[in-house]
Amino acid sequence: MHDSLAVGFYKVVPVRALDPVEAEVRAIEVVRRDWSATRYAFRNRGNPPMLTIERVGLLTWWHRLLGAPKGYVFFDAHGVQTALHAD
């Protein structure tokens, strides 16, 4: 991060599930597994992320066809998106 400290992130996690509870469990598993393999985990100065599901819903046909957005969107304590260093 440039001059700010990220305190959270947002990530769309597409999963196949029979109900919303199963979707939440699968999404958390995916993020935990994926996080450990990212450059962000290496740079993380705090504890591993505490995950909270914001919303469960169906992907639009457009996202099912082309794929959901990838990556993480980080934000600071004020909810402002933080800029990433260019790698």
N, C-alpha and C positions, 0 to 999 in steps of 0.2 A: 504494500500500500504506500502511497506517497506520504502525505503529511497527516493522514488520519489512521485511526485504529479501527479495524472492522470488528464489530461485536456480533454480527450475525450474517446469515446469507439466505438467499431464496433460490430454490432449484425446483424445476418441474421434473417430476419423476413418473414416467409412464410405466404402469404395471398392468398385468392381466389379473383380475380377481373376481370372485363370485359375489362379493359384497364389500361395503366400505371398510369394515374392520379388517378383512383380509388384505385389502388394498393398502391400508395404513401400515400393517405389519410388513408387507413386502417392500413398500417404499422405504421404510426405515432400514431394512436389511440391505437394500441396494445402495443407499447413501452411505451407510457405515462401511460397506465393503469398498465402494468406489473412493470414498474420502481418503482412506489410508494409502491409496496409490497416487494421489495428486501431489503436485508441488505445494499446494496450500497446507497439507498436513505437515510437511517438512518445515514450513515457515511458521506454523501455528505456535504461538508462545503460551497458550493457555491449555486448558483441558481439552479432550476430544469434544466435538460439538454435542450439545444437548439438542435433540431434534424434536420439533413440534410440527404437527401436521396443521397447515392452515386451512386446506380445503381438499375434499375428495370429489371428483366429478368425472364425467365422461369426456374423453378427448373428442374434439370436433372431427368430422370426416376429413377435413383438411390436414389436421395434425396426424391423424392415423395414416393418411396417405404419404405425407412428406416427413413425418417424424416430429416429435415435440421439440421445443427449444432445448439446447444442450448447455452445459456449463453452470456456473454459479454466478449469482449477482450478490455482491457483498454490500453491506450498509453499516454506517456508524451508529453511535448511541442516539443520534438525533433522527435516525431513519433516512439519512441522505446516502445515496449510492456512492461508494468510494471508488476512486480510480485505481487501476492496477498498474504495477510497473511493467514496462515493456520488456519482455524476455528475449 
